[in-house]
Amino acid sequence: MVETFYRGTIYSTIKGSFQGFPLKGSMSTPRNNSGQSFGSSRSAQGPRSYPSILPQEWYDVFFKKADLDAAYDLLVGRPRHFLIEATRGHVRSLQLRFDEAWEHLDRAVDMSEEAEETIPNLVRRFLLEITRFETALFETPVHPSTEFLSLEMPQVDPAVFSEYPEVKQVLDKRKVCEGKLLLHLGKCEEAAAIFEDLKEQNPSTTPEALAVYYLNLGACQHSMGLFEEAQRNLENAEFAVAAIETRLNAVRVGSTLHTFFYFMGDGEKAAEWLAYVQRLDCPQKTKDLFVKIGKRLYERCLEHSRLVAW
């Protein structure tokens, strides 16, 4: 079931998810149900804004305060939208409550099929697929014999990037997913190339994203026997953590660094990062949860006999 998911979900639907975007060289532009164009004629006006489905308070509670229970509760009773359901599923997956997570995510898929065909909803639909992929990877180990479908990303019209920066963000997230899956499958050189490219193409990205690139690149290099390079990239991840402003991402990256150094036999650094996690100003329940997630990741590393990340 999980192997079929990896083959069929995020990879076989790549092009389908972007059917609504103007592709490079295309003369047509998608329209919403009211006939309003999402074309390149808007590019001179700069990025477009559209109402957020999630309340602003939710971002503060989830990312800044790292209060997962409160973040989930804030979405109860909200207006029906597949992004709401997907987000509730994401929160439950972080809480290791996978049965509930999949109930929300499966419901989100059904709801997404009825959603209006707009570029914002196409972006949200693609993020839903990424969330489902990450939940599957988080929940169940990937078997080495899992078939891997590599599909090229469509060439999206650059005008779309200027109007909708979120499109570039989801394309990068998709690449991260591919890199993680390759890492879990033991195709470390291919995975390393993806994370190296992401790092080179996004030098001004957020500290959170840079930390993810460095962690995964370091894991790839460590598995390839490039220990000095791996150590250097893990140090870069440590530097990136210092600039992370949201407690959720800080606790997540900090617990991963703790796990990595513990697996590598560096008890001193592992202890430092565990102490860092415990010092963070967020609910103790969240810190305990991510320590548990770190142990889960350590077990996954043991299964593969090398570093892996999610």
C-alpha positions as CSV (number, residue, x, y, z in Angstrom):
1,M,0.0,0.0,0.0
2,V,2.7,2.4,1.0
3,E,4.9,1.4,-2.0
4,T,1.9,2.0,-4.3
5,F,1.5,5.4,-2.7
6,Y,5.1,6.4,-3.3
7,R,4.8,5.3,-6.9
8,G,1.3,6.7,-7.6
9,T,0.7,9.8,-5.6
10,I,3.2,12.6,-5.7
11,Y,5.1,11.5,-8.8
12,S,2.4,10.3,-11.2
13,T,0.3,13.4,-10.5
14,I,3.0,16.0,-10.9
15,K,1.9,17.1,-14.4
16,G,-1.8,16.7,-13.6
17,S,-1.4,19.0,-10.6
18,F,0.0,21.7,-12.8
19,Q,-2.4,21.5,-15.7
20,G,-3.9,24.8,-14.6
21,F,-0.6,26.7,-14.7
22,P,0.7,28.5,-17.9
23,L,3.5,26.3,-19.0
24,K,6.6,27.8,-20.6
25,G,5.9,28.7,-24.2
26,S,2.1,28.3,-23.7
27,M,-0.1,31.0,-25.2
28,S,-3.1,30.2,-23.1
29,T,-3.8,31.2,-19.5
30,P,-6.1,29.4,-17.0
31,R,-9.3,31.1,-15.8
32,N,-11.3,30.7,-12.7
33,N,-15.0,30.0,-12.8
34,S,-15.9,33.7,-13.2
35,G,-13.7,34.0,-16.3
36,Q,-11.0,36.0,-14.6
37,S,-7.6,35.4,-16.2
38,F,-4.5,34.2,-14.3
39,G,-2.2,35.2,-17.1
40,S,1.2,36.9,-17.5
41,S,-0.5,40.3,-18.0
42,R,-0.5,40.7,-14.2
43,S,3.3,40.3,-13.8
44,A,4.0,44.0,-13.9
45,Q,1.7,44.4,-10.8
46,G,3.9,42.2,-8.7
47,P,2.8,39.2,-6.5
48,R,-0.9,38.7,-6.2
49,S,-2.5,38.3,-2.8
50,Y,-5.6,36.3,-2.0
51,P,-7.5,35.5,1.2
52,S,-5.9,33.0,3.5
53,I,-7.9,29.9,4.2
54,L,-6.2,29.4,7.6
55,P,-6.7,32.1,10.2
56,Q,-3.7,34.3,11.0
57,E,-3.9,33.2,14.7
58,W,-3.3,29.6,13.6
59,Y,0.1,30.5,12.1
60,D,1.1,32.1,15.4
61,V,-0.1,29.2,17.5
62,F,1.4,26.5,15.3
63,F,4.7,27.9,14.1
64,K,5.6,30.5,16.7
65,K,4.2,28.9,19.9
66,A,4.5,25.2,18.7
67,D,1.3,24.4,20.5
68,L,0.0,21.5,18.4
69,D,-3.1,20.8,20.4
70,A,-4.2,24.4,20.3
71,A,-3.4,24.6,16.6
72,Y,-5.6,21.6,15.9
73,D,-8.4,22.9,18.0
74,L,-8.3,26.3,16.2
75,L,-9.3,24.5,13.0
76,V,-12.3,22.7,14.4
77,G,-15.6,24.3,13.2
78,R,-13.9,26.3,10.5
79,P,-15.5,26.7,7.0
80,R,-15.2,23.6,4.9
81,H,-12.1,23.6,2.7
82,F,-9.7,20.9,1.7
83,L,-6.7,22.9,3.0
84,I,-8.3,22.9,6.5
85,E,-8.7,19.2,6.4
86,A,-5.1,18.7,5.1
87,T,-3.7,20.9,7.8
88,R,-5.6,19.1,10.5
89,G,-4.1,15.8,9.1
90,H,-0.6,17.3,9.1
91,V,-0.9,18.3,12.8
92,R,-2.1,14.8,13.7
93,S,0.7,13.2,11.8
94,L,3.2,15.3,13.8
95,Q,1.5,14.0,16.9
96,L,2.0,10.4,15.6
97,R,-1.7,9.9,15.5
98,F,-1.6,8.4,12.0
99,D,-5.1,6.9,11.8
100,E,-6.7,10.3,12.5
101,A,-4.2,12.0,10.1
102,W,-5.2,9.8,7.2
103,E,-8.9,10.3,7.9
104,H,-8.4,14.0,7.5
105,L,-6.1,13.7,4.5
106,D,-8.4,11.3,2.6
107,R,-11.3,13.6,3.3
108,A,-9.2,16.5,2.0
109,V,-8.6,14.6,-1.3
110,D,-12.3,14.1,-1.8
111,M,-13.0,17.8,-1.0
112,S,-10.3,19.0,-3.3
113,E,-12.0,17.4,-6.3
114,E,-14.9,19.7,-5.8
115,A,-12.9,22.9,-5.3
116,E,-12.8,25.8,-7.7
117,E,-10.1,25.6,-10.3
118,T,-7.9,28.5,-9.5
119,I,-4.1,28.8,-9.2
120,P,-4.3,29.3,-5.4
121,N,-6.3,26.0,-5.2
122,L,-3.9,24.3,-7.5
123,V,-1.1,25.3,-5.2
124,R,-3.0,24.1,-2.2
125,R,-3.9,20.8,-3.9
126,F,-0.2,20.2,-4.6
127,L,0.7,20.9,-1.0
128,L,-2.0,18.4,0.0
129,E,-0.1,15.7,-2.1
130,I,3.2,16.7,-0.5
131,T,1.6,16.4,3.0
132,R,0.3,12.9,2.1
133,F,3.7,11.9,0.9
134,E,5.5,13.2,4.0
135,T,3.0,11.5,6.2
136,A,3.5,8.1,4.5
137,L,7.3,8.5,4.7
138,F,7.0,9.5,8.4
139,E,4.8,6.6,9.2
140,T,6.3,3.6,7.4
141,P,9.8,2.7,6.3
142,V,10.4,2.5,2.5
143,H,11.4,-0.9,1.3
144,P,14.7,-0.9,-0.8
145,S,12.8,-2.6,-3.7
146,T,10.2,0.2,-3.9
147,E,9.9,1.2,-7.5
148,F,10.7,4.8,-8.1
149,L,9.1,6.9,-10.8
150,S,11.2,9.9,-11.8
151,L,9.1,12.5,-13.7
152,E,10.4,15.8,-15.0
153,M,8.8,18.9,-13.6
154,P,6.8,21.0,-16.1
155,Q,8.4,24.2,-17.2
156,V,6.1,26.8,-15.7
157,D,6.0,30.3,-17.2
158,P,8.3,32.6,-15.2
159,A,5.5,35.2,-15.1
160,V,3.6,32.8,-12.8
161,F,6.5,32.9,-10.3
162,S,6.4,36.7,-10.1
163,E,2.6,36.8,-9.6
164,Y,2.4,33.7,-7.4
165,P,5.7,33.1,-5.4
166,E,3.9,30.1,-3.8
167,V,4.3,28.1,-7.0
168,K,8.1,28.2,-6.8
169,Q,7.9,27.2,-3.1
170,V,5.8,24.1,-3.9
171,L,8.1,23.2,-6.7
172,D,11.0,23.3,-4.3
173,K,9.0,21.3,-1.7
174,R,8.4,18.6,-4.4
175,K,12.2,18.4,-5.0
176,V,12.8,18.0,-1.3
177,C,10.3,15.1,-1.3
178,E,12.1,13.4,-4.2
179,G,15.4,13.9,-2.4
180,K,14.1,12.4,0.8
181,L,12.7,9.4,-1.0
182,L,15.9,8.8,-2.9
183,L,17.8,9.0,0.4
184,H,15.6,6.4,2.0
185,L,16.0,4.2,-1.0
186,G,19.8,4.4,-0.7
187,K,20.3,6.4,-3.9
188,C,22.4,8.9,-2.0
189,E,24.3,10.4,-4.9
190,E,21.1,11.3,-6.7
191,A,19.6,12.7,-3.5
192,A,22.7,14.7,-2.7
193,A,22.6,16.3,-6.2
194,I,19.0,17.4,-5.5
195,F,19.8,19.0,-2.2
196,E,23.0,20.6,-3.5
197,D,20.9,22.1,-6.4
198,L,18.3,23.4,-4.0
199,K,20.9,25.0,-1.9
200,E,22.6,26.7,-4.9
201,Q,19.3,27.8,-6.5
202,N,17.9,29.3,-3.2
203,P,20.8,31.1,-1.4
204,S,18.4,33.7,0.1
205,T,15.7,31.2,1.3
206,T,14.6,30.9,4.9
207,P,16.8,29.5,7.6
208,E,14.2,26.7,8.0
209,A,14.6,25.6,4.4
210,L,18.4,25.9,4.5
211,A,18.5,23.7,7.6
212,V,16.5,21.1,5.7
213,Y,18.8,21.2,2.7
214,Y,21.9,21.0,4.9
215,L,20.6,18.2,7.1
216,N,19.6,16.0,4.1
217,L,22.8,16.8,2.2
218,G,24.8,15.9,5.3
219,A,22.9,12.7,5.7
220,C,23.6,11.8,2.0
221,Q,27.3,12.6,2.3
222,H,27.7,10.6,5.5
223,S,26.1,7.6,3.8
224,M,28.5,8.0,0.9
225,G,31.5,8.0,3.2
226,L,32.2,11.7,2.7
227,F,32.5,12.3,6.4
228,E,34.3,15.7,6.3
229,E,31.7,17.1,3.8
230,A,28.9,15.7,5.9
231,Q,30.3,17.2,9.1
232,R,30.6,20.6,7.3
233,N,27.0,20.6,6.2
234,L,25.7,19.5,9.6
235,E,27.6,22.4,11.0
236,N,25.9,24.6,8.4
237,A,22.6,23.3,9.6
238,E,23.6,24.2,13.2
239,F,24.3,27.8,12.1
240,A,20.9,27.9,10.3
241,V,19.1,27.0,13.5
242,A,20.4,30.1,15.1
243,A,18.4,32.2,12.7
244,I,15.2,30.2,12.9
245,E,12.5,32.4,14.4
246,T,9.6,29.9,14.8
247,R,9.7,27.5,17.7
248,L,8.1,24.6,15.8
249,N,10.9,24.5,13.2
250,A,13.5,25.1,15.9
251,V,12.4,22.1,17.9
252,R,12.1,20.0,14.8
253,V,15.5,20.7,13.4
254,G,17.1,20.6,16.9
255,S,15.7,17.1,17.6
256,T,16.9,15.9,14.2
257,L,20.4,17.2,15.0
258,H,20.3,15.5,18.3
259,T,19.4,12.2,16.6
260,F,22.0,12.6,13.9
261,F,24.9,13.2,16.3
262,Y,23.7,10.4,18.6
263,F,23.7,8.0,15.6
264,M,27.1,9.2,14.6
265,G,28.5,8.5,18.1
266,D,29.1,12.1,19.0
267,G,27.5,12.0,22.5
268,E,28.6,15.5,23.5
269,K,27.0,17.2,20.6
270,A,23.9,15.0,20.9
271,A,23.5,16.1,24.5
272,E,24.0,19.8,23.5
273,W,21.1,19.6,21.0
274,L,18.9,17.7,23.4
275,A,19.5,20.5,26.0
276,Y,18.7,23.1,23.2
277,V,15.4,21.4,22.6
278,Q,14.5,21.4,26.3
279,R,15.4,25.1,26.6
280,L,13.0,26.2,23.9
281,D,10.0,28.3,25.1
282,C,7.2,26.0,23.9
283,P,4.9,23.5,25.6
284,Q,6.7,20.7,27.3
285,K,4.3,18.3,25.5
286,T,5.7,19.5,22.2
287,K,9.3,19.0,23.3
288,D,8.6,15.5,24.6
289,L,6.8,14.7,21.4
290,F,9.8,15.7,19.2
291,V,12.2,13.8,21.5
292,K,10.0,10.8,20.8
293,I,10.0,11.6,17.1
294,G,13.8,11.7,17.3
295,K,13.9,8.2,18.8
296,R,11.7,7.1,15.9
297,L,14.1,8.6,13.4
298,Y,17.0,6.9,15.2
299,E,15.3,3.6,14.8
300,R,14.8,4.3,11.1
301,C,18.5,5.1,10.8
302,L,19.3,1.8,12.5
303,E,17.1,0.0,10.0
304,H,18.9,1.5,7.1
305,S,22.3,1.4,8.8
306,R,22.9,5.0,7.8
307,L,21.5,8.5,8.3
308,V,18.1,9.3,6.9
309,A,15.8,12.2,7.5
310,W,12.2,13.3,7.0
